[in-house]
Structure formats: structure tokens, C-alpha cells
Amino acid sequence: MDEFHGMDREKEIDEGIIDVNETRTVDVEPHYYTQTIKTETKKQRFKKMTALLIALGIVVGGSSVGLGIGLAKPFNELLLQPALQALNEKYFGNTQVEEDMEEPFSFDNIKTSEGEEGSAEIAPVSYLSGQVSIPEIAKKIGPSVVSIKSRYTVTDWWNAQYQQEGTGSGIIFNVTSNEVMIVTNYHVIEKAQNLVVTFLGSYSAPATVVGADSQTDLAVVKVLKSDLPDEIRGQVKAAPFGDSDELEVGELAVAIGNPLGEAYSNTVTAGVISALNRTVQLTDKEMTLIQTDAAINPGNSGGALVGSKGAVIGINTVKLVDTSVEGMGFAIPINDAKPIIEELVNKGSVSRPYLGILGQDITEDTAQLYEIPIGVLVREVYQGSGAYAAGIRAGDIIIEFDGHKITTMAQLTKIIESHKVGDKIQVKIVRGGTTKKTVTVQLQDKSKVNR
């Protein structure tokens, strides 16, 4: 009877006559745990509900995927990352969950004000045809040329110290959300203890040196956007850089800078490219420069030399000054400057192979007089350099370097520059006038050797 009654009950449940919502306790392995199971009411209702949930799941699921993709980034930035950061600081004492890796600076990645990558150029101009040229260049490039004032301490003959000021020019080459990057000459910021940059002729802000290189006479300084007056932040733009390898003699050259200081800020002078690849011997170095007859005066240093396409093709650096000389100014080719600027921004210095000596030429006459070999006399060896580590000492004479017979310091310098930092070189020296010796020198990074 109970058996038939049970069958009738199951039939009534299946037909929905009886609602069941009872709880049964099933002992499974009673020595370990007890599992509680709930049974659903109506099987038909369950089937309909399941179908409804599946359909709803498809609709909601599809919407959720789209919504999730859209909200993933803000959710990650606003909620997930701050939460992980807080947990990381609390339990591990770190200030960052994952350090953001800054991409190295490159001119290839600079975006113009229009949002396009690469250097922007204004429309080509013709100096001889009378088309829009110099005024257009002045309008486009002038606002990107700034004045740089440096203050430094000097000591006079009586050992008294006082502050002195120097003024030069600079070119804005990159503007980010946080800072303005400016290239100028090394000699403009050399020994500077304080720097002030003036934008658009009358708006000043403090600046700091990012990196400097005396050999190429280049330096990079930066100004924080937060230090700029609000009214000019949107007007500060980078100048487009051109291709100095495409220049031709006789082409238009426009110099923009601040000759004689801020009183003559954004002065524009015009001329032509007088010569290319001019070798100019300065006090402590030799440079290959663009020659122009556009007027370049003290204070123009670090300013822009602009070509006929309206882009910067050189950085004004020096002019020949003599009563018999007129119209001979020089600029660093922009293609030579670009890799130096990138290295200064990314590293703060330029890596160059360095032997680590102060040398003096031994001429043929000197060699005969003192009965010593022709070569380079080592006057001083800098501690920490490759020469110092290899055992080269003051008084030694370098007669051979990397298999080349050495006769002058200029020759030795050129061979060193053809190598890389870390290269190991065989060097032949003469010590005491008679003893020959071969040592192995590992070239060091010039910027890291104490001098």
C-alpha cells in the first residue's frame, strides 16, 4: 500500500498538483561531514525557468562582454590598481605595484601639434621668387625660440667672488604634458648655477639642465609646465626639425635668436647657406659646421638656423670675429645634433670611448733634439681611466695604437673615436726613452672618468 501511495505521490508531483519544498539530510561518510540537499518544486516549472535563464544569460552575457570591454580600462585605473597599490604598500612596503617603463625619447616619436608623427614642415618657400618666405618662417618658428639667462659665480684676481650673467638662445624641440624640452649650446649653460628661460619675449620660468656635452657644444634644459604662466601654456610649441643632409649651397638661411640679450629677443636675420661641412678649429676642439652669411651675434648662440622649407636645419653656435671678416657665422647641422640630443635626454650624457690621458705631440725636431721617438708624450693620466688601469704613466711615449703608428694627438684622438666604449686596444709605449712595452687598454666612458 505504501508502495502504491508513493507512486501516486510522484505522479501528483509531476503533474504539479502538489508543491514540494522539503529539505532532506543525507549522511555521506558520517565520520567526516553531513551534506544538506534542497529539492526544487515542479519539474515543468523548472524546465521553463531553465530555458528562460539560458535565453536571458545569452542576452545579458553579450551585453556584459561589450560593457566589460568598455569599462575594463576605467575599472582597472580607478578601482583595481589603487586597491592593489594599497595592499602592496601595506603588506610589502612597496610604493608601486608595477613600475611604468618610460619609452626612450626619439625624434621619430615626436608628434606635431596636428597629432601626426614626425617633423612638421610649413609649405616650401622661395627666397628669390618673392613668395611668402621669411615672414612665414618668423611666424612659425619664432615662438619656438627662447632666451636663456644663466647666472654663475666668478672669481677675480683678488680672489673676490661675484655673480655674473650670460644670455643665449634655445630651441623648443619637444612639449609633453609635464615639461618643455629645449636644446641650446653647451657654452650657454656652462658653469650655470641658475637658469631662467624666457618664452615669447616676456614670460619667464626657471629651468634645469637635463644633459650637456662639451665636445659637440650641445645641451638640453627643461622647464616644468607647472612653472609656465597659465596664459601661454597653449602657445608653447616645438619647432619642426628638418634634414640638413639635403641642404644646398646658396639656399635660404634664416637665423632666429636673441643677439645682445633679451632686449633684442626673437631677432630675425636672413642670408644663404654659404658652405657645407666646414671644418672650424675652436680653442679645445674641431667641429664640422654649416657656414652662413646670416648675421649671428653674441646671444644668438643656441638659436635656430632655418632652411627654405621652414624647418630648423642648424643650431647657431659661433661666428668669426675679426676686423677683416664679415658675414661668417656657423651652425651645428641638425642631423648631427639629433642623436646627441636624444642621448642627452635619455642618459644625461653622451657615451664616448676615452683613453684617459693628457698628451703632447713629439715633433721630428723634438725627437732629434732629445733623442726620443716620434709619438705622443703622456703628460698626465687620469685616475680611473683605461690608461691608468693598464699601467700607462706620465712620461711614457705612445708610438702605436691599435696597430697604427702614432705621430700626433689629433691622429690618436681620431682612432679612439672610431672605437666603442669597452673595446680593448693594444698600445705600444716607450718608457724612459728606451724601454718598449705593449699594454692592453680597455676604453672607458668619458663621462664617467674623473678628470
CORTA-V621200 format. One line per field, one symbol per residue. psi: psi as a letter, one per 40 degrees, with the letter a starting at -180 (. if undefined). burial: # if it has 9 or more other ideal C-beta (glycine too) atoms within 8 Angstrom, else .. Layout:
BEGIN
psi->???
burial->???
END
This chain:
BEGIN
psi->ddddddddddddddeedhhhgihihhhhgeedihhhhhiiahddddddddddddddddddddddddddddeddddddddddddddddddddeeiehdhhhhhhihiddehiideeiiihiiiiiihddeeihcdddddddddeehihhhihihihadeeiiiiiiihaiihhehhaedihhhiaidedehehehhhhhifdehiiiiihdiihddefiihiihhdeeiideedeehiiihhaheeeiiheihhhhhaghfaedfifhhiiaihdiifhhhhadeihihihhiehhhihdeheahhhaeeeiheihhdiihhidehhfgiiihhdddddddddddddeeihhiihdfihihihiddddddefiihahhhdihhheiddddeehiheihhehhfehhhdidddddddddeaiheihhhhhihheedhiihihhhhihdeehh.
burial->........#..##............................#..##............................##....#..##..##.................#..#.#......####..###.....##.###..############.............##########...########.##..#..#######.#.###.######.##########..#...##..#######.#..#.#.#########.##.###########...#.#......##########..####################.........#######.###.######.#.#########.#.##...##....#..####..##.#######.#...######....#..#.##..##..#.#.#.#######....#..########..#..
END
